């Protein structure tokens, strides 16, 4: 069984954080009478909306009837799954709690009339109905939002995530370095589900988990995303595909540019293709310099255009075969010694605390920060860096 299911909270008391939201949801369910409206529980993916409703049903000894609206392809199917459930009492003799998950994710034919059907079902229901959504302001669920009690689940606090991860490790009999759960919690960006999945990926099958294990796993994940983006740019022959390569890439433009510069000669075989591709990278570098000097961030789009569309169209034809993409040497040189790695980690931790981001994310931004410090030395003081640490980053 996956850990995210194995360690799902059985009771509201087991659910980490959201004290006011838990109480509000429980009071709504206990006071609900036929004719009352539904609740729309909303928040980013991974914050535990579904788990919260399941825990509520357990606490109130209610039968949970669950449908995921994003999985339902037709209005007829949606009607079959829900309408009878909201009309008939439970065979177990219990009250029911109706959960319609991801109402903002309805797709296909369910969109045509799906919202109006859910409204009809809610109005007919003899039992309280909870809907969940990642984006409650999606236009297609406007009528559902207007009829609902709104409860927002914010990001889970890092300390709450870390405490839960410690409990899981102890339950699994896995030893861990003191800072490992906290390090992983910071990387989760407030998403408990993501943190548990990441922990399982790192810890399952091990006897002990260290901070280095967490950082190594994070680097592997980040590198896979970059490899996917590089493959799109180098293999595609259309501007539209190339432009989409960095849409979901969590990497700053400076570092992305280094990845392209390092690997373009590995992918392109013809000298003219390499020259034209490097010319595009130079164009990106030119605009990147203008951004740093003028702080005109609207120019940043040209950095991405040159390193995606420009590089993709530099080749005469698509190169077949597999390419072993390499980590940028300019960035890799900074991590050759243990002392350098330790210094980067210490600086990354300081920056992470200030900006509320993970250490691995902070470290990945050091190259970009080095450019910022050249233009704005005062940023170092704002981040709480010593003069020695500022010089270290500027040499990056």
RAURNOR-V114511 format. One record per residue. RES is the residue in one small letter. SS is DSSP state (~ for helix, > for strand, _ for the rest). PHI is phi as a letter, one per 30 degrees, with the letter a starting at -180 (NA if undefined). D_LAST is the distance of its C-alpha to the last C-alpha in Angstrom with 1 decimal. Layout:
res=RES ss=SS phi=PHI d_last=D_LAST
res=RES ss=SS phi=PHI d_last=D_LAST
This chain:
res=x ss=_ phi=NA d_last=44.0
res=x ss=_ phi=d d_last=40.5
res=x ss=~ phi=d d_last=39.2
res=x ss=~ phi=d d_last=38.8
res=x ss=~ phi=d d_last=42.6
res=x ss=~ phi=d d_last=43.5
res=x ss=_ phi=c d_last=42.0
res=x ss=_ phi=d d_last=42.9
res=x ss=_ phi=d d_last=44.5
res=x ss=_ phi=d d_last=48.3
res=x ss=_ phi=b d_last=49.0
res=x ss=~ phi=e d_last=47.6
res=x ss=~ phi=d d_last=47.2
res=x ss=~ phi=d d_last=44.8
res=x ss=_ phi=d d_last=42.7
res=x ss=_ phi=d d_last=39.6
res=x ss=_ phi=i d_last=39.2
res=x ss=_ phi=h d_last=40.9
res=x ss=~ phi=e d_last=43.9
res=x ss=~ phi=d d_last=45.3
res=x ss=~ phi=d d_last=44.9
res=x ss=~ phi=d d_last=46.6
res=x ss=~ phi=d d_last=49.5
res=x ss=~ phi=d d_last=49.9
res=x ss=~ phi=d d_last=50.0
res=x ss=~ phi=d d_last=52.5
res=x ss=~ phi=d d_last=54.8
res=x ss=~ phi=d d_last=54.8
res=x ss=~ phi=d d_last=55.8
res=x ss=~ phi=d d_last=58.5
res=x ss=~ phi=c d_last=60.0
res=x ss=_ phi=d d_last=59.9
res=x ss=_ phi=b d_last=63.3
res=x ss=_ phi=e d_last=64.4
res=x ss=_ phi=j d_last=63.6
res=x ss=_ phi=d d_last=60.4
res=x ss=_ phi=d d_last=57.2
res=x ss=_ phi=d d_last=54.3
res=x ss=> phi=c d_last=50.9
res=x ss=> phi=c d_last=47.7
res=x ss=> phi=c d_last=44.9
res=x ss=> phi=b d_last=41.6
res=x ss=_ phi=l d_last=37.8
res=x ss=_ phi=d d_last=34.8
res=x ss=_ phi=e d_last=35.2
res=x ss=_ phi=j d_last=34.9
res=x ss=_ phi=d d_last=36.0
res=x ss=_ phi=j d_last=39.3
res=x ss=~ phi=d d_last=41.9
res=x ss=~ phi=d d_last=44.1
res=x ss=~ phi=d d_last=43.9
res=x ss=~ phi=d d_last=45.0
res=x ss=~ phi=d d_last=48.1
res=x ss=~ phi=d d_last=48.9
res=x ss=~ phi=d d_last=48.7
res=x ss=~ phi=d d_last=51.0
res=x ss=~ phi=d d_last=53.5
res=x ss=~ phi=d d_last=53.7
res=x ss=~ phi=d d_last=54.2
res=x ss=_ phi=c d_last=57.0
res=x ss=_ phi=h d_last=58.5
res=x ss=_ phi=c d_last=58.3
res=x ss=> phi=d d_last=58.2
res=x ss=> phi=d d_last=54.9
res=x ss=> phi=c d_last=55.5
res=x ss=> phi=c d_last=52.2
res=x ss=> phi=b d_last=51.4
res=x ss=> phi=c d_last=48.1
res=x ss=~ phi=d d_last=48.7
res=x ss=~ phi=d d_last=45.8
res=x ss=~ phi=c d_last=47.6
res=x ss=_ phi=d d_last=51.0
res=x ss=_ phi=c d_last=51.6
res=x ss=_ phi=b d_last=55.1
res=x ss=~ phi=d d_last=56.9
res=x ss=~ phi=d d_last=59.7
res=x ss=~ phi=d d_last=57.5
res=x ss=~ phi=d d_last=56.1
res=x ss=~ phi=d d_last=59.6
res=x ss=~ phi=d d_last=60.7
res=x ss=~ phi=d d_last=58.0
res=x ss=~ phi=c d_last=58.4
res=x ss=~ phi=e d_last=61.7
res=x ss=~ phi=d d_last=64.0
res=x ss=~ phi=d d_last=61.5
res=x ss=~ phi=d d_last=61.7
res=x ss=~ phi=c d_last=65.5
res=x ss=_ phi=c d_last=66.6
res=x ss=_ phi=d d_last=66.4
res=x ss=_ phi=d d_last=64.6
res=x ss=_ phi=d d_last=66.7
res=x ss=_ phi=d d_last=65.5
res=x ss=_ phi=i d_last=67.1
res=x ss=_ phi=c d_last=63.9
res=x ss=_ phi=d d_last=62.4
res=x ss=> phi=c d_last=59.7
res=x ss=> phi=b d_last=56.2
res=x ss=> phi=c d_last=55.1
res=x ss=> phi=c d_last=51.4
res=x ss=> phi=c d_last=50.3
res=x ss=> phi=d d_last=46.7
res=x ss=_ phi=h d_last=44.2
res=x ss=~ phi=d d_last=46.7
res=x ss=~ phi=d d_last=44.0
res=x ss=~ phi=c d_last=43.3
res=x ss=_ phi=e d_last=46.8
res=x ss=_ phi=b d_last=46.7
res=x ss=~ phi=i d_last=49.2
res=x ss=~ phi=d d_last=52.8
res=x ss=~ phi=d d_last=52.3
res=x ss=~ phi=d d_last=50.8
res=x ss=~ phi=d d_last=54.1
res=x ss=~ phi=j d_last=56.2
res=x ss=~ phi=d d_last=54.0
res=x ss=~ phi=d d_last=53.2
res=x ss=~ phi=d d_last=56.8
res=x ss=~ phi=d d_last=57.9
res=x ss=~ phi=d d_last=55.5
res=x ss=~ phi=d d_last=57.0
res=x ss=~ phi=d d_last=60.5
res=x ss=~ phi=d d_last=59.7
res=x ss=~ phi=d d_last=58.3
res=x ss=~ phi=d d_last=61.4
res=x ss=~ phi=d d_last=63.7
res=x ss=_ phi=d d_last=61.9
res=x ss=_ phi=d d_last=64.0
res=x ss=_ phi=b d_last=60.8
res=x ss=> phi=d d_last=57.5
res=x ss=> phi=c d_last=54.8
res=x ss=> phi=c d_last=51.1
res=x ss=> phi=c d_last=48.8
res=x ss=> phi=b d_last=45.0
res=x ss=> phi=a d_last=42.5
res=x ss=_ phi=d d_last=38.8
res=x ss=_ phi=b d_last=39.4
res=x ss=_ phi=d d_last=42.7
res=x ss=_ phi=c d_last=42.6
res=x ss=_ phi=e d_last=42.9
res=x ss=~ phi=e d_last=45.8
res=x ss=~ phi=d d_last=47.9
res=x ss=~ phi=c d_last=48.3
res=x ss=~ phi=e d_last=49.1
res=x ss=~ phi=d d_last=52.7
res=x ss=~ phi=d d_last=51.7
res=x ss=~ phi=d d_last=49.3
res=x ss=~ phi=d d_last=52.0
res=x ss=_ phi=c d_last=54.5
res=x ss=_ phi=c d_last=52.1
res=x ss=> phi=d d_last=51.1
res=x ss=> phi=c d_last=47.3
res=x ss=> phi=b d_last=45.2
res=x ss=> phi=c d_last=41.4
res=x ss=_ phi=c d_last=39.3
res=x ss=_ phi=d d_last=35.9
res=x ss=_ phi=d d_last=32.9
res=x ss=_ phi=d d_last=33.5
res=x ss=_ phi=d d_last=32.0
res=x ss=~ phi=e d_last=29.2
res=x ss=~ phi=d d_last=31.5
res=x ss=~ phi=d d_last=34.4
res=x ss=~ phi=d d_last=32.5
res=x ss=~ phi=d d_last=31.3
res=x ss=~ phi=d d_last=34.8
res=x ss=~ phi=d d_last=36.3
res=x ss=~ phi=d d_last=33.8
res=x ss=~ phi=d d_last=34.8
res=x ss=~ phi=d d_last=38.5
res=x ss=~ phi=d d_last=38.0
res=x ss=~ phi=d d_last=36.3
res=x ss=~ phi=d d_last=39.2
res=x ss=~ phi=d d_last=41.8
res=x ss=~ phi=d d_last=40.4
res=x ss=_ phi=i d_last=40.5
res=x ss=_ phi=c d_last=36.8
res=x ss=> phi=d d_last=35.1
res=x ss=> phi=a d_last=31.6
res=x ss=_ phi=d d_last=28.9
res=x ss=_ phi=e d_last=29.2
res=x ss=_ phi=d d_last=26.0
res=x ss=~ phi=d d_last=26.2
res=x ss=~ phi=d d_last=28.6
res=x ss=~ phi=d d_last=26.7
res=x ss=~ phi=d d_last=23.4
res=x ss=~ phi=d d_last=25.3
res=x ss=~ phi=d d_last=27.1
res=x ss=~ phi=d d_last=24.0
res=x ss=~ phi=d d_last=23.0
res=x ss=_ phi=d d_last=26.6
res=x ss=_ phi=h d_last=26.2
res=x ss=_ phi=i d_last=29.7
res=x ss=_ phi=c d_last=31.5
res=x ss=~ phi=d d_last=33.6
res=x ss=~ phi=e d_last=34.6
res=x ss=~ phi=d d_last=31.1
res=x ss=~ phi=d d_last=30.2
res=x ss=~ phi=d d_last=33.4
res=x ss=~ phi=d d_last=32.8
res=x ss=~ phi=d d_last=29.3
res=x ss=~ phi=d d_last=30.8
res=x ss=~ phi=d d_last=33.5
res=x ss=~ phi=d d_last=31.2
res=x ss=~ phi=d d_last=29.3
res=x ss=~ phi=c d_last=32.2
res=x ss=_ phi=e d_last=35.3
res=x ss=_ phi=i d_last=36.6
res=x ss=_ phi=c d_last=34.5
res=x ss=_ phi=c d_last=35.9
res=x ss=> phi=a d_last=32.7
res=x ss=> phi=b d_last=29.6
res=x ss=_ phi=c d_last=26.4
res=x ss=~ phi=d d_last=23.2
res=x ss=~ phi=d d_last=21.4
res=x ss=~ phi=d d_last=24.1
res=x ss=~ phi=d d_last=23.2
res=x ss=~ phi=d d_last=19.5
res=x ss=~ phi=d d_last=20.4
res=x ss=~ phi=d d_last=22.9
res=x ss=~ phi=d d_last=20.7
res=x ss=~ phi=d d_last=18.1
res=x ss=~ phi=d d_last=21.2
res=x ss=~ phi=d d_last=22.6
res=x ss=~ phi=d d_last=19.5
res=x ss=~ phi=d d_last=19.3
res=x ss=~ phi=d d_last=23.0
res=x ss=~ phi=d d_last=22.7
res=x ss=~ phi=d d_last=20.2
res=x ss=~ phi=e d_last=22.5
res=x ss=~ phi=d d_last=25.4
res=x ss=~ phi=d d_last=23.9
res=x ss=~ phi=d d_last=23.0
res=x ss=~ phi=d d_last=26.5
res=x ss=~ phi=d d_last=28.1
res=x ss=~ phi=d d_last=26.3
res=x ss=~ phi=d d_last=27.0
res=x ss=~ phi=c d_last=30.5
res=x ss=_ phi=d d_last=32.0
res=x ss=_ phi=b d_last=34.0
res=x ss=_ phi=c d_last=34.6
res=x ss=~ phi=e d_last=32.6
res=x ss=~ phi=d d_last=33.6
res=x ss=~ phi=d d_last=32.3
res=x ss=~ phi=d d_last=29.0
res=x ss=~ phi=d d_last=28.5
res=x ss=~ phi=d d_last=29.1
res=x ss=~ phi=d d_last=26.3
res=x ss=~ phi=c d_last=23.7
res=x ss=_ phi=d d_last=26.3
res=x ss=_ phi=c d_last=25.7
res=x ss=_ phi=d d_last=22.1
res=x ss=_ phi=c d_last=20.0
res=x ss=_ phi=b d_last=16.7
res=x ss=_ phi=d d_last=14.8
res=x ss=~ phi=d d_last=15.4
res=x ss=~ phi=d d_last=11.9
res=x ss=~ phi=d d_last=11.5
res=x ss=~ phi=e d_last=15.2
res=x ss=~ phi=d d_last=14.9
res=x ss=~ phi=d d_last=12.6
res=x ss=~ phi=d d_last=15.3
res=x ss=~ phi=d d_last=18.0
res=x ss=~ phi=d d_last=16.7
res=x ss=~ phi=d d_last=16.3
res=x ss=~ phi=c d_last=19.7
res=x ss=~ phi=e d_last=21.9
res=x ss=~ phi=d d_last=23.0
res=x ss=~ phi=d d_last=23.9
res=x ss=~ phi=c d_last=26.1
res=x ss=_ phi=d d_last=27.8
res=x ss=_ phi=c d_last=30.2
res=x ss=_ phi=d d_last=31.5
res=x ss=~ phi=d d_last=29.7
res=x ss=~ phi=d d_last=30.8
res=x ss=~ phi=d d_last=29.4
res=x ss=~ phi=d d_last=26.0
res=x ss=~ phi=d d_last=26.2
res=x ss=~ phi=d d_last=27.3
res=x ss=~ phi=d d_last=24.7
res=x ss=~ phi=d d_last=21.9
res=x ss=~ phi=d d_last=23.7
res=x ss=~ phi=d d_last=23.4
res=x ss=~ phi=d d_last=19.7
res=x ss=~ phi=d d_last=19.6
res=x ss=~ phi=d d_last=21.8
res=x ss=~ phi=d d_last=19.5
res=x ss=~ phi=d d_last=16.6
res=x ss=~ phi=d d_last=19.2
res=x ss=~ phi=d d_last=20.2
res=x ss=~ phi=d d_last=16.7
res=x ss=~ phi=d d_last=16.3
res=x ss=~ phi=d d_last=19.7
res=x ss=~ phi=d d_last=18.9
res=x ss=~ phi=d d_last=16.2
res=x ss=~ phi=d d_last=18.6
res=x ss=~ phi=c d_last=21.7
res=x ss=_ phi=h d_last=20.8
res=x ss=_ phi=c d_last=23.3
res=x ss=~ phi=d d_last=22.3
res=x ss=~ phi=d d_last=25.3
res=x ss=~ phi=d d_last=23.7
res=x ss=~ phi=d d_last=21.2
res=x ss=~ phi=d d_last=24.0
res=x ss=~ phi=d d_last=23.9
res=x ss=~ phi=d d_last=20.3
res=x ss=~ phi=d d_last=21.8
res=x ss=~ phi=d d_last=25.0
res=x ss=~ phi=d d_last=23.6
res=x ss=~ phi=d d_last=21.5
res=x ss=~ phi=c d_last=24.5
res=x ss=~ phi=d d_last=27.8
res=x ss=~ phi=e d_last=26.7
res=x ss=~ phi=d d_last=25.3
res=x ss=~ phi=d d_last=28.2
res=x ss=_ phi=d d_last=30.8
res=x ss=_ phi=d d_last=29.4
res=x ss=_ phi=d d_last=31.2
res=x ss=_ phi=d d_last=34.9
res=x ss=_ phi=a d_last=35.7
res=x ss=_ phi=d d_last=34.2
res=x ss=_ phi=c d_last=33.0
res=x ss=_ phi=c d_last=34.7
res=x ss=_ phi=j d_last=33.6
res=x ss=_ phi=c d_last=30.7
res=x ss=_ phi=c d_last=27.1
res=x ss=_ phi=d d_last=24.8
res=x ss=_ phi=d d_last=21.5
res=x ss=_ phi=c d_last=18.4
res=x ss=_ phi=d d_last=15.0
res=x ss=_ phi=e d_last=12.4
res=x ss=~ phi=d d_last=11.6
res=x ss=~ phi=d d_last=8.2
res=x ss=~ phi=d d_last=7.3
res=x ss=~ phi=d d_last=10.0
res=x ss=~ phi=e d_last=8.9
res=x ss=~ phi=d d_last=6.6
res=x ss=~ phi=c d_last=10.0
res=x ss=_ phi=d d_last=12.4
res=x ss=_ phi=c d_last=13.6
res=x ss=~ phi=d d_last=15.5
res=x ss=~ phi=d d_last=14.2
res=x ss=~ phi=d d_last=10.5
res=x ss=~ phi=d d_last=12.2
res=x ss=~ phi=d d_last=14.3
res=x ss=~ phi=d d_last=11.8
res=x ss=~ phi=d d_last=10.0
res=x ss=~ phi=d d_last=13.7
res=x ss=~ phi=d d_last=14.8
res=x ss=~ phi=d d_last=12.3
res=x ss=~ phi=d d_last=13.2
res=x ss=~ phi=d d_last=16.8
res=x ss=~ phi=d d_last=16.8
res=x ss=~ phi=d d_last=15.5
res=x ss=~ phi=d d_last=17.9
res=x ss=~ phi=d d_last=20.7
res=x ss=~ phi=d d_last=20.3
res=x ss=~ phi=c d_last=20.0
res=x ss=_ phi=i d_last=22.3
res=x ss=_ phi=b d_last=20.1
res=x ss=_ phi=d d_last=19.4
res=x ss=~ phi=d d_last=16.7
res=x ss=~ phi=d d_last=15.8
res=x ss=~ phi=d d_last=15.7
res=x ss=~ phi=d d_last=13.5
res=x ss=~ phi=d d_last=10.9
res=x ss=~ phi=d d_last=11.2
res=x ss=_ phi=c d_last=10.6
res=x ss=~ phi=d d_last=7.2
res=x ss=~ phi=d d_last=5.9
res=x ss=~ phi=d d_last=9.1
res=x ss=~ phi=d d_last=9.0
res=x ss=~ phi=d d_last=6.3
res=x ss=~ phi=d d_last=9.1
res=x ss=~ phi=d d_last=11.7
res=x ss=~ phi=d d_last=11.0
res=x ss=~ phi=d d_last=11.3
res=x ss=~ phi=d d_last=14.6
res=x ss=_ phi=b d_last=15.7
res=x ss=_ phi=e d_last=14.7
res=x ss=~ phi=d d_last=17.5
res=x ss=~ phi=d d_last=15.8
res=x ss=~ phi=d d_last=14.3
res=x ss=~ phi=d d_last=17.9
res=x ss=~ phi=d d_last=19.1
res=x ss=_ phi=c d_last=16.8
res=x ss=_ phi=i d_last=18.0
res=x ss=_ phi=d d_last=14.8
res=x ss=_ phi=d d_last=15.6
res=x ss=~ phi=d d_last=14.5
res=x ss=~ phi=d d_last=12.8
res=x ss=~ phi=d d_last=10.9
res=x ss=~ phi=d d_last=10.0
res=x ss=~ phi=d d_last=8.8
res=x ss=~ phi=e d_last=6.6
res=x ss=~ phi=d d_last=5.1
res=x ss=~ phi=d d_last=5.4
res=x ss=_ phi=d d_last=3.8
res=x ss=_ phi=d d_last=0.0
